[in-house]
């Protein structure tokens, strides 16, 4: 799912109009419409600050919205810089191997 589609989905699930959402985050309804319809120029794309405001207003996961907007949340970015070796290895895994590793990690977390 694209960023704008997710924003629309969250907005509608909270019974908000584009104007109401815009008022909550400090932008106009026309901008919200452009976001939802993926009609923004690169320079107009939401800033990380606006994405955080949208997440709060929509009770959405901030990291999910950041990643959909192709922005890497700061805590993830920092961790990549701390352990580039680990992230390179994850990046080289195929989907099946990556899914297996994630399942194993989840299993270990549940056992704690």
N, CA, C and O of each residue as an XYZ file, in Angstrom:
448
protein
N       0.847     -1.181      0.000
C       0.000      0.000      0.000
C       0.890      1.242      0.000
O       1.952      1.259      0.623
N       0.446      2.266     -0.700
C       1.187      3.520     -0.780
C       0.845      4.412      0.409
O      -0.173      4.229      1.077
N       1.724      5.382      0.652
C       1.571      6.311      1.776
C       0.206      7.002      1.738
O      -0.526      6.990      2.727
N      -0.134      7.602      0.595
C      -1.391      8.336      0.491
C      -2.613      7.460      0.705
O      -3.587      7.885      1.326
N      -2.563      6.239      0.193
C      -3.676      5.305      0.393
C      -3.852      4.989      1.870
O      -4.974      4.901      2.367
N      -2.732      4.819      2.568
C      -2.787      4.496      3.997
C      -3.356      5.673      4.789
O      -4.152      5.481      5.708
N      -2.944      6.896      4.428
C      -3.475      8.081      5.104
C      -4.980      8.151      4.910
O      -5.718      8.396      5.864
N      -5.449      7.936      3.668
C      -6.896      7.959      3.396
C      -7.615      6.889      4.207
O      -8.667      7.145      4.792
N      -7.044      5.693      4.239
C      -7.665      4.590      4.985
C      -7.814      4.954      6.463
O      -8.884      4.782      7.047
N      -6.738      5.457      7.060
C      -6.791      5.848      8.478
C      -7.782      6.990      8.697
O      -8.561      6.969      9.650
N      -7.749      7.985      7.810
C      -8.639      9.141      7.958
C     -10.099      8.709      7.911
O     -10.905      9.120      8.746
N     -10.429      7.886      6.938
C     -11.819      7.432      6.808
C     -12.237      6.551      7.974
O     -13.382      6.608      8.424
N     -11.299      5.729      8.466
C     -11.655      4.853      9.589
C     -11.923      5.654     10.860
O     -12.563      5.160     11.788
N     -11.430      6.895     10.898
C     -11.671      7.758     12.051
C     -12.765      8.785     11.767
O     -12.984      9.715     12.544
N     -13.441      8.595     10.644
C     -14.550      9.467     10.239
C     -14.159     10.944     10.209
O     -14.904     11.811     10.663
N     -12.970     11.206      9.660
C     -12.509     12.580      9.520
C     -12.600     13.003      8.063
O     -12.361     12.204      7.158
N     -12.947     14.268      7.843
C     -12.863     14.819      6.497
C     -11.419     15.245      6.249
O     -10.607     15.310      7.172
N     -11.118     15.531      4.994
C      -9.781     16.032      4.697
C      -9.534     17.360      5.406
O      -8.426     17.618      5.874
N     -10.553     18.192      5.485
C     -10.415     19.481      6.178
C     -10.138     19.263      7.658
O      -9.261     19.911      8.230
N     -10.882     18.355      8.281
C     -10.670     18.091      9.709
C      -9.257     17.574      9.975
O      -8.606     18.004     10.927
N      -8.784     16.655      9.135
C      -7.428     16.145      9.318
C      -6.412     17.257      9.096
O      -5.457     17.389      9.861
N      -6.614     18.053      8.056
C      -5.719     19.173      7.801
C      -5.650     20.124      8.979
O      -4.569     20.573      9.358
N      -6.816     20.437      9.567
C      -6.847     21.314     10.742
C      -6.080     20.708     11.911
O      -5.405     21.424     12.651
N      -6.181     19.396     12.078
C      -5.485     18.733     13.187
C      -3.964     18.793     13.064
O      -3.249     18.845     14.065
N      -3.483     18.786     11.814
C      -2.029     18.734     11.620
C      -1.444     20.032     11.073
O      -0.234     20.137     10.875
N      -2.303     21.018     10.829
C      -1.807     22.329     10.414
C      -1.543     22.499      8.929
O      -0.654     23.256      8.538
N      -2.309     21.801      8.098
C      -2.201     21.985      6.647
C      -3.605     22.144      6.082
O      -4.588     21.860      6.766
N      -3.703     22.595      4.841
C      -4.995     22.763      4.198
C      -5.537     21.452      3.662
O      -4.794     20.492      3.456
N      -6.851     21.426      3.439
C      -7.474     20.203      2.928
C      -6.958     19.850      1.539
O      -6.901     18.674      1.181
N      -6.579     20.863      0.746
C      -6.058     20.593     -0.596
C      -4.751     19.808     -0.507
O      -4.492     18.930     -1.330
N      -3.937     20.125      0.485
C      -2.683     19.395      0.666
C      -2.976     17.951      1.065
O      -2.346     17.027      0.552
N      -3.929     17.752      1.975
C      -4.313     16.388      2.379
C      -4.779     15.612      1.157
O      -4.423     14.446      0.989
N      -5.574     16.250      0.303
C      -6.046     15.596     -0.919
C      -4.875     15.196     -1.810
O      -4.849     14.087     -2.343
N      -3.911     16.094     -1.972
C      -2.736     15.785     -2.794
C      -1.950     14.617     -2.199
O      -1.466     13.759     -2.937
N      -1.821     14.577     -0.877
C      -1.121     13.469     -0.223
C      -1.849     12.166     -0.522
O      -1.238     11.194     -0.967
N      -3.144     12.147     -0.278
C      -3.922     10.923     -0.445
C      -3.922     10.430     -1.896
O      -3.986      9.225     -2.142
N      -3.853     11.338     -2.833
C      -3.903     10.973     -4.250
C      -2.526     10.890     -4.892
O      -2.408     10.767     -6.111
N      -1.480     10.959     -4.062
C      -0.093     10.858     -4.545
C       0.171     11.855     -5.674
O       0.759     11.510     -6.698
N      -0.270     13.087     -5.470
C      -0.100     14.128     -6.493
C       0.828     15.247     -6.013
O       0.644     16.409     -6.373
N       1.805     14.895     -5.215
C       2.745     15.881     -4.698
C       4.029     15.867     -5.514
O       4.487     14.815     -5.960
N       4.593     17.033     -5.697
C       5.934     17.114     -6.252
C       6.895     16.692     -5.155
O       6.560     16.752     -3.972
N       8.090     16.263     -5.546
C       9.058     15.760     -4.566
C       9.276     16.755     -3.434
O       9.308     16.356     -2.270
N       9.424     18.026     -3.742
C       9.674     19.034     -2.715
C       8.497     19.257     -1.785
O       8.664     19.792     -0.689
N       7.305     18.851     -2.212
C       6.099     19.034     -1.397
C       5.798     17.851     -0.500
O       4.863     17.898      0.300
N       6.590     16.776     -0.627
C       6.276     15.565      0.134
C       6.332     15.853      1.628
O       7.150     16.666      2.060
N       5.486     15.211      2.430
C       5.428     15.513      3.867
C       6.782     15.348      4.557
O       7.524     14.398      4.303
N       7.072     16.288      5.423
C       8.289     16.223      6.226
C       8.111     15.161      7.309
O       7.000     14.694      7.561
N       9.207     14.793      7.936
C       9.112     13.829      9.032
C       8.241     14.390     10.153
O       7.490     13.651     10.789
N       8.343     15.689     10.392
C       7.520     16.320     11.434
C       6.035     16.184     11.111
O       5.237     15.854     11.989
N       5.663     16.436      9.861
C       4.256     16.314      9.464
C       3.803     14.858      9.534
O       2.667     14.584      9.923
N       4.665     13.936      9.167
C       4.300     12.520      9.250
C       4.049     12.139     10.704
O       3.120     11.384     10.990
N       4.859     12.646     11.622
C       4.612     12.376     13.044
C       3.273     12.948     13.493
O       2.546     12.309     14.254
N       2.946     14.152     13.022
C       1.656     14.766     13.366
C       0.503     13.940     12.798
O      -0.503     13.718     13.471
N       0.659     13.488     11.553
C      -0.378     12.647     10.950
C      -0.562     11.358     11.742
O      -1.689     10.938     12.004
N       0.544     10.739     12.119
C       0.461      9.497     12.895
C      -0.281      9.736     14.199
O      -1.134      8.937     14.584
N       0.036     10.826     14.878
C      -0.634     11.127     16.148
C      -2.118     11.406     15.934
O      -2.957     10.891     16.673
N      -2.446     12.212     14.935
C      -3.844     12.565     14.672
C      -4.672     11.364     14.254
O      -5.874     11.306     14.515
N      -4.020     10.397     13.600
C      -4.743      9.232     13.081
C      -4.566      7.993     13.951
O      -5.050      6.916     13.603
N      -3.877      8.139     15.078
C      -3.563      6.998     15.949
C      -2.920      5.878     15.135
O      -3.272      4.706     15.273
N      -1.980      6.260     14.294
C      -1.305      5.315     13.401
C       0.118      5.083     13.880
O       0.656      5.860     14.669
N       0.714      4.019     13.400
C       2.095      3.705     13.736
C       3.027      4.647     12.963
O       3.071      4.628     11.733
N       3.756      5.455     13.702
C       4.645      6.445     13.096
C       5.688      5.802     12.186
O       5.936      6.285     11.081
N       6.298      4.710     12.655
C       7.318      4.036     11.845
C       6.736      3.529     10.531
O       7.372      3.640      9.483
N       5.529      2.972     10.585
C       4.902      2.466      9.367
C       4.694      3.594      8.356
O       4.985      3.436      7.171
N       4.187      4.736      8.836
C       3.972      5.860      7.920
C       5.292      6.388      7.373
O       5.386      6.720      6.191
N       6.305      6.468      8.218
C       7.619      6.942      7.755
C       8.141      6.035      6.640
O       8.606      6.515      5.606
N       8.062      4.744      6.855
C       8.584      3.807      5.868
C       7.769      3.849      4.574
O       8.336      3.751      3.486
N       6.447      3.993      4.681
C       5.623      4.118      3.479
C       5.984      5.386      2.701
O       5.869      5.425      1.476
N       6.419      6.418      3.421
C       6.827      7.676      2.786
C       8.278      7.620      2.327
O       8.837      8.616      1.868
N       8.883      6.432      2.459
C      10.268      6.202      2.051
C      11.249      7.044      2.861
O      12.265      7.520      2.353
N      10.908      7.212      4.140
C      11.798      7.883      5.085
C      12.131      6.870      6.167
O      11.267      6.115      6.611
N      13.374      6.858      6.582
C      13.782      5.892      7.593
C      13.710      6.564      8.953
O      14.371      7.578      9.177
N      12.909      6.007      9.871
C      12.814      6.595     11.208
C      14.198      6.702     11.854
O      15.061      5.845     11.659
N      14.385      7.766     12.621
C      15.699      8.067     13.198
C      16.265      6.907     14.006
O      17.451      6.604     13.874
N      15.468      6.248     14.835
C      16.018      5.172     15.671
C      16.481      3.983     14.824
O      17.421      3.285     15.205
N      15.839      3.748     13.696
C      16.274      2.677     12.788
C      17.540      3.117     12.057
O      18.491      2.345     11.936
N      17.552      4.345     11.577
C      18.725      4.876     10.884
C      19.955      4.800     11.797
O      21.034      4.392     11.366
N      19.780      5.195     13.052
C      20.894      5.163     14.004
C      21.399      3.740     14.207
O      22.606      3.505     14.270
N      20.487      2.812     14.306
C      20.884      1.415     14.510
C      21.643      0.872     13.300
O      22.581      0.091     13.458
N      21.250      1.274     12.107
C      21.965      0.865     10.894
C      23.402      1.363     10.953
O      24.331      0.632     10.610
N      23.586      2.606     11.387
C      24.936      3.154     11.491
C      25.755      2.455     12.574
O      26.972      2.317     12.446
N      25.085      2.016     13.636
C      25.786      1.310     14.713
C      26.192     -0.100     14.298
O      27.248     -0.581     14.710
N      25.371     -0.770     13.489
C      25.620     -2.164     13.102
C      25.441     -2.380     11.610
O      24.591     -3.174     11.205
N      26.221     -1.693     10.778
C      26.048     -1.867      9.337
C      26.288     -3.299      8.887
O      25.687     -3.748      7.910
N      27.156     -4.023      9.583
C      27.435     -5.417      9.224
C      26.168     -6.267      9.295
O      25.898     -7.064      8.395
N      25.401     -6.097     10.353
C      24.176     -6.877     10.528
C      23.145     -6.515      9.457
O      22.499     -7.400      8.897
N      22.988     -5.230      9.173
C      21.991     -4.816      8.201
C      22.377     -5.226      6.783
O      21.504     -5.508      5.962
N      23.680     -5.261      6.488
C      24.111     -5.752      5.175
C      23.714     -7.215      5.016
O      23.250     -7.626      3.953
N      23.899     -8.003      6.081
C      23.549     -9.421      6.016
C      22.040     -9.597      5.833
O      21.602    -10.434      5.044
N      21.255     -8.817      6.555
C      19.801     -8.892      6.380
C      19.409     -8.508      4.960
O      18.534     -9.138      4.366
N      20.048     -7.481      4.413
C      19.714     -7.006      3.074
C      20.028     -8.060      2.012
O      19.389     -8.090      0.961
N      21.012     -8.924      2.284
C      21.402     -9.952      1.315
C      20.531    -11.203      1.380
O      20.609    -12.053      0.493
N      19.704    -11.329      2.414
C      18.852    -12.511      2.546
C      17.706    -12.473      1.540
O      17.165    -11.410      1.234
N      17.352    -13.630      1.040
C      16.151    -13.749      0.227
C      14.932    -13.685      1.138
O      15.058    -13.779      2.359
N      13.768    -13.526      0.550
C      12.549    -13.384      1.347
C      12.288    -14.597      2.239
O      11.903    -14.433      3.397
N      12.486    -15.799      1.729
C      12.216    -17.004      2.522
C      13.141    -17.058      3.732
O      12.693    -17.351      4.841
N      14.425    -16.778      3.530
C      15.371    -16.789      4.653
C      15.061    -15.676      5.644
O      15.128    -15.880      6.856
N      14.728    -14.522      5.136
C      14.398    -13.406      6.015
C      13.147    -13.716      6.843
O      13.099    -13.413      8.035
N      12.148    -14.312      6.218
C      10.940    -14.704      6.952
C      11.271    -15.713      8.054
O      10.737    -15.627      9.160
N      12.154    -16.667      7.749
C      12.549    -17.670      8.734
C      13.273    -17.014      9.920
O      13.007    -17.353     11.073
N      14.169    -16.094      9.639
C      14.900    -15.398     10.706
C      13.924    -14.602     11.575
O      14.019    -14.625     12.802
N      12.996    -13.905     10.942
C      12.023    -13.117     11.695
C      11.136    -14.008     12.566
O      10.824    -13.652     13.702
N      10.735    -15.152     12.042
C       9.929    -16.093     12.828
C      10.719    -16.593     14.039
O      10.177    -16.691     15.140
N      11.992    -16.908     13.834
C      12.834    -17.366     14.946
C      12.991    -16.277     15.997
O      12.931    -16.560     17.193
N      13.187    -15.052     15.572
C      13.311    -13.942     16.518
C      12.021    -13.747     17.308
O      12.052    -13.517     18.517
N      10.892    -13.840     16.617
C       9.597    -13.687     17.292
C       9.382    -14.809     18.306
O       8.876    -14.570     19.403
N       9.764    -16.024     17.941
C       9.637    -17.160     18.849
C      10.485    -16.939     20.098
O      10.021    -17.194     21.209
N      11.690    -16.481     19.936
C      12.584    -16.209     21.086
C      12.012    -15.125     21.962
O      12.094    -15.209     23.188
N      11.430    -14.101     21.350
C      10.845    -12.999     22.108
C       9.660    -13.482     22.943
O       9.481    -13.048     24.081
N       8.856    -14.375     22.381
C       7.689    -14.896     23.113
C       8.099    -15.744     24.298
O       7.392    -15.788     25.305
N       9.243    -16.425     24.190
C       9.699    -17.314     25.263
C      10.249    -16.548     26.460
O      10.362    -17.095     27.558
N      10.584    -15.304     26.248
C      11.148    -14.493     27.346
C      10.136    -14.191     28.392
O      10.448    -13.522     29.377
